[in-house]
Amino acid sequence: MSVATAARAREPRSWGPTWYGLLVGGMVVGLVCFVYQWVNGLAVTGLSNTISWGMYIIAFMFLVGVSAGGLIVAAGAELVGSERFASLQRLAVILSGTAILVAAISILPDLGRPQFVWRMIRQPHWTSPLIWDVIIITVYLTIAGIDLYVLTRPEPRPGLLRTVAFVALPTAVLVHSITAWIFGLLVARPFWNTALLAPMFISSALVSGLGLLIVTTFIVQRVTDWEPGRGVYDDLGRLMVWFIAADGFLLFAEILTTYASRVPDHLKQLNVLLVGRLAPVFWAEVAIGVVVPFAICASGLRRRRGWVVAAGALAMVGVFAKRINIVMTSMFMPLVGLAPGIPNGRPGQGFAPDPIYIPTWVEAGILIGLASSFGLLVTLGVRRFVVTGRVPSIRTG
């Protein structure tokens, strides 16, 4: 097969204007909702004095997770000299860089007055984990760009790839650890104030990042002539078994420790998760995000591509449910426990000891815009660097 024929074979079968139209339309919806919220304030959302963090922060946590997970897989394979995932390196880096970029954007609507975000950069408080999160996200995005640049060179040097991986791997761990510390260092929130939160964030990031890589690999393979290589799905399924096992163990350890300690404040928030308002989401997380994908990937079903893709999709849904549980468990418990509660901060609303959070159409529209932005950037990245590009082989030595 000639070089020209091989290049044409890697061209996408049909990207279709409909797909681009849907993504651009979703971005327009998100932009309109963002401007509407900017003009009218956070009062148009479901947030209140009691519940100050909602879907924007949940989306931020999830996007940071899938970003860190994808780059950890790519960098880890490079450091151990494995060629099994060589065909997926570009795709993993594109997913990671896009996810962290969209995660940074998702913070803007949560601020309420994003026009003042420059003040945090001009006058940083170095004792705050927030400024360190901004720094590590910027560094992480830069590393993803450098990694993609190196991978797309005609003959990428293995020594340079390994050097980038040495920097990328600890940075990927740090980006999720610092995000976890934003929560874990809040002493007033017992459910967050645990040393296990950072390891739990990293383990679930590995699960969701690998799940996104599996699903995206399948989609790209279906709509283009690109092939990831034989045995890739089986190898990814094997890796998913270990990631889910680690994440499930940390979840069990946290629940067991909290339940056995019998500390009233901790136990009260745990009950919200196990038998309270968030119980359906929690048990869905356990069943859909842990038990089912683990059973699939630990059995012979792992040899069938469709089952591995289903396990990856379910794992992502489970991790998203975990992000909801982490944020809302503490948000549903007011810091002031005395009757009649604390004011919700809305006209005509009195005190409420039992806060409720229901996202509004504005929040839904902004999330659609974020998802569409992610989809468009990944589509353009795949078309530019994965489908039409030459996938390099890893040389050792």
Secondary structure, DSSP 4 states (H G I P E B T S, - for coil): --HHHHHHHTS-S---HHHHHHHHHHHHHHHHHHHHHHHH-GGGSS--SS----HHHHHHHHHHHHHHHHHHHHHHHHHTT--TTGGGHHHHHHHHHHHHHHHHHHHHHHHS-GGGTHHHHHS--TTSHHHHHHHHHHHHHHHHHHHHHHHTSSS--HHHHHHHHHHHHHHHHHHHHHHHHHHHT-TT-TTT--TTHHHHHHHHHHHHHHHHHHHHHHHHHHHSS----TTHHHHHHHHHHHHHHHHHHHHHHHHHHHHHH--HHHHHHHHHHHTSTTHHHHHHHHIIIIIHHHHHHTSGGGGSHHHHHHHHHHHHHHHHHHHHHHHHHHHTS-S--STT-EE-SSTT--EESS------HHHHHHHHHHHHHHHHHHHHHIIIIIISSPPPPPP--
